[in-house]
Amino acid sequence: MSGDVTLRPATDDDRVFLLEVYAGTRAEELAQVPWDDGQKRAFVEMQFHAQASHYRDARPEATYDVILADGEPVGRLIVDRAQPELHIVDIALLPTARGRGIGGELLGRLLEEADADGRDVSIYVELQNRARSLYERLGFEEVERDGVYALMRRRPCIR
C-alpha cells in the first residue's frame, strides 16, 4: 500500500460520493440486467437509500466514515463498536481504489483494536464476494449463512 490511509466522519455533504461508492459495489451485478442507464441509476439510488435507512435503524451506534487515500475520498467504512463484538457493518471502496491494500490496512487496524480489547470481529459477506478470501487470510471463519450472506467472525488474538 502506498500513501496515507485515513478516516473522517461522513457528513450529509458526502451523500453523492457515498452513492458513487455504493454504485461501484453493484456495477457487476447491474451489468447483467437489460436496463438502460436511467433505470440502473434509479435502482441504485433506491437501494442506496434503503440500505442507509436500514443501517441507521439496525446500528444506531455505528460510526460512519469516509475512507481517504492521500487525502482523496476512496470509500466508506461503517463499524458498530456498541456490541460485545466489533461488527464491520460495511467496508466498500471505489473500483479504482481496489487492490491497493487500502481495505487490508483498515481491516488490520480494526483487528488490532479488537485484539487490544479482547473482542471478536464480525462481518456479513456475500458468498461470492472476492474479499471473502482476504477475510479468511486474516483469520475470519464462516459461522452462519443467511441466504446469499455468510456471517464471518474472527476471535481475538491475545498476545
C-alpha positions, -999 to 999 in steps of 0.1 A, spaced: 0 0 0 14 33 -10 1 65 5 -16 76 37 -50 59 46 -71 79 70 -108 82 80 -130 111 86 -167 111 97 -191 111 69 -214 141 66 -245 150 46 -222 167 21 -207 132 13 -241 118 1 -232 120 -37 -198 104 -31 -213 76 -9 -239 69 -36 -210 66 -61 -192 41 -38 -224 21 -34 -230 21 -72 -195 7 -76 -204 -23 -54 -234 -31 -77 -218 -25 -111 -210 -61 -119 -245 -72 -109 -262 -45 -129 -241 -52 -160 -262 -84 -162 -296 -67 -164 -311 -53 -196 -320 -19 -181 -310 14 -196 -287 38 -176 -316 57 -162 -333 26 -148 -300 14 -133 -294 48 -117 -329 48 -102 -325 13 -89 -291 21 -73 -304 52 -57 -334 34 -43 -313 6 -29 -287 30 -15 -313 49 4 -330 17 17 -296 3 28 -287 36 46 -320 37 64 -316 0 74 -281 6 87 -292 36 107 -321 17 123 -302 -15 129 -269 0 141 -277 35 156 -244 35 175 -222 27 144 -195 51 132 -199 62 95 -166 72 80 -152 82 46 -120 64 37 -93 87 24 -62 77 5 -36 105 3 -64 129 13 -88 118 -15 -121 100 -8 -120 64 -20 -146 45 1 -167 41 32 -163 23 65 -192 16 89 -183 0 122 -205 -8 152 -185 -9 184 -215 -9 207 -219 -47 208 -198 -72 227 -180 -78 194 -167 -52 169 -190 -55 139 -179 -43 105 -213 -32 90 -198 -22 57 -165 -16 40 -165 -5 4 -141 11 -20 -144 27 -54 -134 3 -81 -104 24 -89 -92 21 -53 -95 -17 -50 -64 -39 -50 -42 -13 -35 -41 -26 1 -64 0 15 -90 -24 27 -64 -47 42 -48 -19 60 -81 -7 76 -90 -43 85 -57 -47 102 -63 -16 123 -97 -29 133 -83 -63 142 -56 -47 163 -82 -26 181 -104 -56 188 -74 -77 199 -64 -50 224 -99 -51 238 -102 -90 237 -132 -87 213 -143 -108 184 -147 -91 150 -176 -100 127 -188 -91 92 -215 -103 68 -201 -111 34 -219 -121 2 -209 -157 -6 -195 -147 -40 -176 -116 -28 -140 -116 -38 -130 -100 -5 -140 -132 13 -106 -147 7 -90 -117 23 -112 -122 54 -102 -158 55 -65 -150 53 -70 -126 82 -84 -154 103 -122 -149 98 -142 -181 98 -178 -186 85 -201 -192 114 -235 -188 98 -253 -185 65 -283 -164 58 -294 -165 21 -266 -151 0 -246 -139 30 -222 -156 54 -215 -142 88 -178 -144 94 -161 -140 127 -125 -136 139 -117 -144 175 -92 -121 193 -55 -128 192 -43 -124 227 -6 -115 229 
